[in-house]
Amino acid sequence: MEQIRKYFESITALTDSDWLFFSSRLTRQEFPKRHLLLKAGQTENYLSFIEKGIVRFYIPKEENDLTFYFAFANEFVSGYDSFLTQTPPVYHIETLTTAMLWRMSYNDLQEVYRQTEIGNFIGRYAGERLYLDILKRELSLLSDTAEQRYLKLFTEQPRLIQQIPLKYVASYIGITPQALSRIRKRIY
């Protein structure tokens, strides 16, 4: 739980009373590798902080799933669009490794927003960061070649290259595993 407080304090000052109220709403849960945290068609009810583990977001397809996001330790994870609108998404969220999450329900987060000084600031900050990450990826998919997208991972997201299976990396940058193999042969 201290990881979460450190994360918040890296953004802004946090009073002990705000932290106590916020932390009292958190529940710690462990999930096995390959566990579906959220299934397409089910409404997201949790905002979670990853203490340890890796999580993948993907759209299930008959042949090859379309991976579009990863979350790692010390990051928040949620089907955030579903969480905000309380409507079901078209994607799954799955643990790629054993994962330890600190979770807060939708209703508890609304209470944190109402009862604490810092809740709305942190919520806005998290929403802005998520938007910027998604926009950056979308622009890259529209303007960069597959090789450029792969090379950017080395500098911008080295964890992806180091910790994610290549078939998911390929899907994330919008190519087949075979095309990624050809790119890797050219580079190395």
TORBASE-200952 format. One record per residue (C-alpha): residue in three letters; y, z, x. Coordinates in steps of 0.2 Angstrom, whole numbers, plus 5000, padded with zeros to 4 digits. Layout:
<pts>
alaYZX;...
</pts>
This chain:
<pts>
met500050005000;glu501250035015;gln501149845018;ile501949815002;arg503349935005;lys503649865023;tyr503749695015;phe505049745002;glu506049845016;ser506049685026;ile507049605011;thr508149755006;ala508349945006;leu507150024995;thr507450204988;asp506050324987;ser506150344968;asp506050154966;trp504550144977;leu503650284969;phe503950204952;phe503450034958;ser501850104968;ser501250204953;arg501050044943;leu499849964957;thr497949954956;arg496949914972;gln495449804969;glu494249714981;phe493549544976;pro492049454985;lys492149284993;arg492249134981;his492749244966;leu493849164953;leu495449274951;leu496049154937;lys495149014928;ala496048864920;gly496348904902;gln496549094905;thr498249174905;glu498749264921;asn499049444918;tyr499349504936;leu500549484951;ser499549534966;phe499949574984;ile498549524997;glu498149665008;lys496749565016;gly495949395013;ile496449215009;val496649144991;arg496648954986;phe497448874971;tyr496548714965;ile496348594950;pro494548574947;lys493948394947;glu492148324945;glu492048254962;asn493448334973;asp494448484968;leu496348464971;thr496948604982;phe498848634981;tyr499148814988;phe498548944999;ala499049135000;phe498649255015;ala498749435019;asn500449515016;glu500949385003;phe501049394984;val499849284974;ser499849244955;gly499749104943;tyr501549134942;asp501948994930;ser500649064918;phe501149244922;leu502949204917;thr502649104902;gln501049204897;thr500249034894;pro498548964902;pro498648864917;val497648704921;tyr497148774938;his495948904946;ile496349034959;glu494949084970;thr494649194985;leu494049105000;thr493649265009;thr493349445003;ala495049494997;met495849664994;leu497249654982;trp498549774975;arg498849714957;met500149744944;ser500049694926;tyr501349584917;asn501849734906;asp502049854921;leu503149724930;gln504249714915;glu504449904915;val504849904934;tyr506249774930;arg506949884917;gln506750054926;thr507250014944;glu508749964953;ile507849844965;gly506549764953;asn507649624948;phe508249584965;ile506449574972;gly505849474957;arg507249344960;tyr506849344979;ala505049314976;gly505349174963;glu506649084975;arg505449094989;leu504049014979;tyr505148874973;leu505748834990;asp503948824997;ile503348714983;leu504848604984;lys504648585003;arg502748535000;glu503248414986;leu504548324997;ser503348315011;leu501948235000;leu503248104994;ser504048065011;asp502848105026;thr501348015031;ala499648105030;glu499648115049;gln501448195049;arg500948315035;tyr499448365046;leu500448385061;lys501748495052;leu500448615048;phe500248665067;thr502048715068;glu502448765050;gln500848845044;pro499648865058;arg498548985048;leu497948845038;ile497348755053;gln496548905060;gln495748985044;ile495448865031;pro493948745030;leu494448565034;lys493948495017;tyr495248605009;val496548565022;ala496248375018;ser496448404999;tyr498048515002;ile498848365012;gly498348244999;ile496948145008;thr495048145009;pro494048235022;gln493548065030;ala495348025032;leu495748185040;ser494348165052;arg495047995057;ile496748075060;arg496048215070;lys495048085081;arg496747995085;ile497648155089;tyr496348245100;
</pts>
